[in-house]
Amino acid sequence: MSNIGEAINDFLFLELWTNGRIRLSILTVVEILALALGGRLLYWTLSRGLNRTKVARGLDEGRIYTILQISKYLVYTFFVIMTLETIGIKVTTLVTTFAALFVGLGLGLQDAFKDLSSGVILLIERTLSVGDIILMNDDMGRVEAIGLRTTTIRNRDDILLIVPNSKLTNEQVINLTHSEATTRFSIQVGVAYGSDTALVQKLLAHVAKSHPENDSSKEPMVIFKNFGESELTFELFFYTTDLFRIERIRSDMRFEIDRVFRKEGITIPFPQRTIWRGEQ
């Protein structure tokens, strides 16, 4: 029995590769595999537990994703540190040895580190979450994924944009999802001078109320905005929950406005210029 134990012991401590302080044996490989399996099991248990918590407490997808992302990075960091320690590399010694190199890398990779720190801020503060609809530089999109360095956003043309996280923390970003359940939008239209303004107001309000995506719990509003050079300018305000496809809703309403205006004899003018010729 003791011979079997000694044989197993000799097998486990059989060195596969050694170089100074670094030792790689059968036992080391087993320990590394055990660490990887333990980290995987820990992450799986946390993910399963959070999904149950989501059902029980109604946590949103963004909060679940944020917690899982942070947990994943912590597990990976712990695994790398423990693996280095297992094969004989002291992390503190490694950091001290390569301190100058890290400083040089920091100077050369300032933008990358800026994006990494911005990613941590986004994940912790949750100003943006997966599924949020945002408006940035007049372009609307839905957040698909938030990584440590970049965030993936799908715009209304179904194009995936890879945006550095520093742009999302340093530039103005409007999170429409964090607003109320419904959001107000507007359509501007001009009519010819002499048009029945009361009828214009009535028709515009009717167009908004008739659209299926309009929020019927909130009354549309029509404003007589200005006396233009060649038109009377009106603005129609309406509310909807379909933020991502708002341009389609606006287009539908513009088609309907054009139709009802033609039916009621209301003219949408085009800019006109009168040229006066002096005496020859």
C-alpha positions as CSV (number, residue, x, y, z in Angstrom):
1,M,0.0,0.0,0.0
2,S,2.9,2.3,0.9
3,N,4.5,1.5,-2.5
4,I,1.4,2.6,-4.3
5,G,1.3,5.8,-2.3
6,E,5.0,6.5,-3.0
7,A,4.4,5.8,-6.7
8,I,1.5,8.3,-6.8
9,N,3.5,10.8,-4.9
10,D,6.5,10.4,-7.3
11,F,4.1,10.7,-10.3
12,L,2.5,13.9,-9.0
13,F,5.9,15.5,-8.3
14,L,7.3,14.5,-11.6
15,E,8.8,17.7,-13.1
16,L,7.7,18.4,-16.6
17,W,9.7,21.6,-17.0
18,T,11.8,23.8,-14.7
19,N,13.6,27.1,-15.1
20,G,15.0,28.7,-12.0
21,R,12.1,29.5,-9.7
22,I,9.5,28.3,-12.1
23,R,8.4,24.7,-11.5
24,L,5.9,22.8,-13.7
25,S,5.0,19.3,-12.4
26,I,2.1,16.9,-12.8
27,L,0.8,18.3,-9.4
28,T,1.1,21.9,-10.7
29,V,-0.9,21.0,-13.8
30,V,-3.6,19.4,-11.6
31,E,-3.7,22.4,-9.3
32,I,-4.1,24.8,-12.3
33,L,-6.9,22.6,-13.7
34,A,-8.6,22.6,-10.3
35,L,-8.3,26.4,-10.1
36,A,-9.9,26.7,-13.6
37,L,-12.6,24.3,-12.7
38,G,-13.3,26.0,-9.4
39,G,-13.5,29.4,-11.1
40,R,-15.8,28.1,-13.7
41,L,-18.0,26.5,-11.1
42,L,-18.0,29.6,-9.0
43,Y,-19.1,31.8,-12.0
44,W,-21.8,29.2,-13.0
45,T,-23.2,29.1,-9.4
46,L,-23.3,32.9,-9.3
47,S,-25.0,33.1,-12.7
48,R,-27.6,30.5,-11.7
49,G,-28.2,32.2,-8.4
50,L,-28.7,35.6,-10.0
51,N,-31.1,34.2,-12.5
52,R,-33.2,32.8,-9.7
53,T,-32.9,36.2,-7.9
54,K,-34.1,37.9,-11.1
55,V,-37.2,35.8,-11.1
56,A,-37.8,36.2,-7.4
57,R,-37.1,40.0,-7.1
58,G,-37.7,41.2,-10.7
59,L,-34.1,42.4,-11.3
60,D,-33.6,43.9,-14.8
61,E,-31.4,42.4,-17.5
62,G,-28.9,45.3,-17.2
63,R,-28.3,44.8,-13.5
64,I,-27.8,41.0,-14.0
65,Y,-25.4,41.6,-16.9
66,T,-23.4,44.2,-14.9
67,I,-22.9,41.9,-11.9
68,L,-21.9,38.9,-14.0
69,Q,-19.4,41.0,-16.0
70,I,-17.7,42.3,-12.9
71,S,-17.7,38.8,-11.3
72,K,-16.2,37.3,-14.5
73,Y,-13.3,39.8,-14.5
74,L,-12.7,39.2,-10.8
75,V,-12.6,35.4,-11.3
76,Y,-10.2,35.7,-14.2
77,T,-7.9,38.0,-12.3
78,F,-7.9,35.6,-9.3
79,F,-7.2,32.6,-11.6
80,V,-4.2,34.3,-13.2
81,I,-2.7,35.4,-9.9
82,M,-3.1,31.9,-8.3
83,T,-1.7,30.2,-11.5
84,L,1.4,32.4,-11.3
85,E,1.8,31.7,-7.6
86,T,1.3,27.9,-8.2
87,I,4.1,27.7,-10.8
88,G,6.4,29.7,-8.5
89,I,6.1,33.2,-9.8
90,K,5.6,35.7,-7.0
91,V,3.1,38.4,-8.3
92,T,4.6,41.1,-6.0
93,T,8.1,40.4,-7.3
94,L,6.8,40.4,-10.9
95,V,5.1,43.7,-10.4
96,T,8.3,45.2,-8.9
97,T,10.5,43.8,-11.6
98,F,8.4,45.1,-14.4
99,A,7.4,48.4,-12.8
100,A,9.4,50.5,-15.3
101,L,7.9,48.5,-18.2
102,F,4.4,49.1,-16.8
103,V,5.1,52.8,-16.6
104,G,6.2,52.8,-20.2
105,L,3.2,50.8,-21.3
106,G,1.0,53.2,-19.4
107,L,2.4,56.1,-21.3
108,G,2.1,54.3,-24.6
109,L,-1.4,52.9,-24.0
110,Q,-3.1,55.9,-22.3
111,D,-6.1,55.7,-24.5
112,A,-6.5,51.9,-23.8
113,F,-6.2,52.4,-20.1
114,K,-8.7,55.3,-20.3
115,D,-11.2,53.1,-22.1
116,L,-10.6,50.3,-19.4
117,S,-11.3,52.7,-16.5
118,S,-14.3,54.1,-18.3
119,G,-15.6,50.5,-18.8
120,V,-15.3,49.9,-15.0
121,I,-17.2,53.1,-14.3
122,L,-20.0,52.1,-16.7
123,L,-20.3,48.6,-15.2
124,I,-20.3,49.9,-11.6
125,E,-22.4,53.1,-12.0
126,R,-24.7,51.5,-14.5
127,T,-25.4,54.8,-16.4
128,L,-25.7,52.5,-19.4
129,S,-27.1,48.9,-19.3
130,V,-27.6,46.2,-22.0
131,G,-30.9,46.9,-23.8
132,D,-30.8,50.7,-23.1
133,I,-31.7,53.0,-26.0
134,I,-29.3,55.9,-26.3
135,L,-28.9,59.0,-28.4
136,M,-25.3,60.0,-29.2
137,N,-24.2,62.6,-31.8
138,D,-27.8,62.6,-33.2
139,D,-27.6,58.8,-33.8
140,M,-29.9,56.5,-31.9
141,G,-28.9,52.9,-31.0
142,R,-29.5,50.0,-28.6
143,V,-26.8,48.9,-26.2
144,E,-25.9,45.2,-27.1
145,A,-22.9,44.6,-24.9
146,I,-20.7,46.4,-22.5
147,G,-17.1,45.2,-22.2
148,L,-14.1,46.6,-20.3
149,R,-12.7,48.5,-23.2
150,T,-15.5,48.9,-25.7
151,T,-19.3,48.9,-25.9
152,T,-21.3,47.4,-28.8
153,I,-24.3,49.5,-30.0
154,R,-26.8,48.5,-32.7
155,N,-28.1,51.5,-34.6
156,R,-31.5,51.8,-36.4
157,D,-29.9,50.5,-39.6
158,D,-29.0,47.3,-37.8
159,I,-25.3,48.1,-38.0
160,L,-23.2,47.2,-35.0
161,L,-21.0,50.1,-33.8
162,I,-17.9,49.4,-31.6
163,V,-17.6,52.5,-29.4
164,P,-14.6,53.1,-27.0
165,N,-16.0,53.4,-23.5
166,S,-14.2,56.7,-22.9
167,K,-16.5,58.3,-25.5
168,L,-19.5,57.2,-23.5
169,T,-18.2,58.7,-20.3
170,N,-16.7,61.9,-21.6
171,E,-19.2,62.9,-24.3
172,Q,-22.9,63.8,-24.0
173,V,-25.0,60.6,-24.2
174,I,-28.8,60.7,-23.7
175,N,-30.2,57.6,-22.2
176,L,-33.8,57.5,-23.4
177,T,-34.5,54.3,-21.5
178,H,-33.8,56.0,-18.2
179,S,-36.5,58.6,-19.0
180,E,-40.2,58.0,-18.3
181,A,-41.9,55.0,-19.9
182,T,-43.0,57.2,-22.8
183,T,-40.9,59.8,-24.5
184,R,-42.1,63.0,-26.3
185,F,-41.1,63.6,-30.0
186,S,-42.2,66.2,-32.5
187,I,-42.9,66.8,-36.2
188,Q,-42.6,70.3,-37.7
189,V,-44.8,71.3,-40.7
190,G,-45.5,74.5,-42.5
191,V,-48.7,75.6,-44.2
192,A,-49.5,78.4,-46.6
193,Y,-50.5,81.9,-45.4
194,G,-54.3,82.2,-45.3
195,S,-54.8,78.6,-44.2
196,D,-57.4,77.8,-41.5
197,T,-55.1,77.6,-38.5
198,A,-57.8,76.1,-36.2
199,L,-58.4,73.3,-38.8
200,V,-54.6,72.7,-39.1
201,Q,-54.4,72.3,-35.3
202,K,-57.3,69.9,-35.3
203,L,-56.0,67.7,-38.2
204,L,-52.5,67.4,-36.7
205,A,-53.8,66.3,-33.3
206,H,-56.1,63.8,-35.1
207,V,-53.1,62.3,-37.0
208,A,-51.2,61.8,-33.8
209,K,-54.1,60.2,-31.9
210,S,-54.9,57.9,-34.8
211,H,-51.4,56.3,-35.0
212,P,-51.3,52.9,-33.2
213,E,-47.9,53.6,-31.6
214,N,-49.1,56.9,-30.0
215,D,-49.5,56.8,-26.3
216,S,-53.2,57.4,-25.8
217,S,-52.8,58.2,-22.1
218,K,-51.1,61.5,-23.0
219,E,-52.7,64.2,-25.1
220,P,-50.8,65.3,-28.3
221,M,-50.0,69.0,-28.4
222,V,-49.9,71.3,-31.4
223,I,-48.0,74.6,-31.3
224,F,-48.3,77.5,-33.7
225,K,-44.5,78.0,-33.7
226,N,-43.8,80.9,-36.0
227,F,-44.6,83.2,-38.9
228,G,-42.0,82.1,-41.5
229,E,-40.9,83.8,-44.7
230,S,-43.3,81.7,-46.8
231,E,-45.2,79.6,-44.3
232,L,-47.0,79.4,-41.0
233,T,-44.9,77.0,-38.9
234,F,-46.6,74.4,-36.7
235,E,-45.1,71.7,-34.5
236,L,-46.9,68.5,-33.4
237,F,-45.8,66.9,-30.2
238,F,-46.7,63.3,-29.4
239,Y,-45.7,60.5,-27.0
240,T,-44.6,56.9,-27.7
241,T,-42.9,54.0,-26.1
242,D,-41.3,52.7,-29.3
243,L,-38.1,54.8,-29.1
244,F,-35.9,52.7,-31.4
245,R,-38.2,53.0,-34.4
246,I,-39.3,56.6,-33.9
247,E,-38.3,57.6,-37.5
248,R,-40.8,55.0,-38.9
249,I,-43.5,56.5,-36.7
250,R,-42.6,60.0,-37.8
251,S,-42.7,58.9,-41.4
252,D,-46.1,57.3,-41.0
253,M,-47.4,60.5,-39.5
254,R,-45.9,62.7,-42.3
255,F,-47.6,60.5,-44.9
256,E,-50.9,60.9,-43.1
257,I,-50.5,64.7,-42.7
258,D,-49.8,65.1,-46.4
259,R,-52.9,63.0,-47.2
260,V,-55.4,64.8,-44.9
261,F,-54.0,68.2,-45.9
262,R,-54.6,67.4,-49.6
263,K,-58.1,66.2,-48.7
264,E,-58.9,69.4,-46.8
265,G,-57.3,71.7,-49.3
266,I,-54.4,72.9,-47.0
267,T,-51.3,73.7,-48.9
268,I,-47.7,72.9,-47.7
269,P,-45.8,75.7,-49.4
270,F,-42.3,75.7,-50.8
271,P,-39.9,78.6,-50.4
272,Q,-40.5,81.4,-52.9
273,R,-38.4,84.4,-53.9
274,T,-39.7,87.4,-55.8
275,I,-37.1,89.1,-58.0
276,W,-37.7,92.7,-58.9
277,R,-36.0,94.0,-62.0
278,G,-35.0,97.6,-62.0
279,E,-35.6,100.0,-64.9
280,Q,-33.4,99.4,-67.9
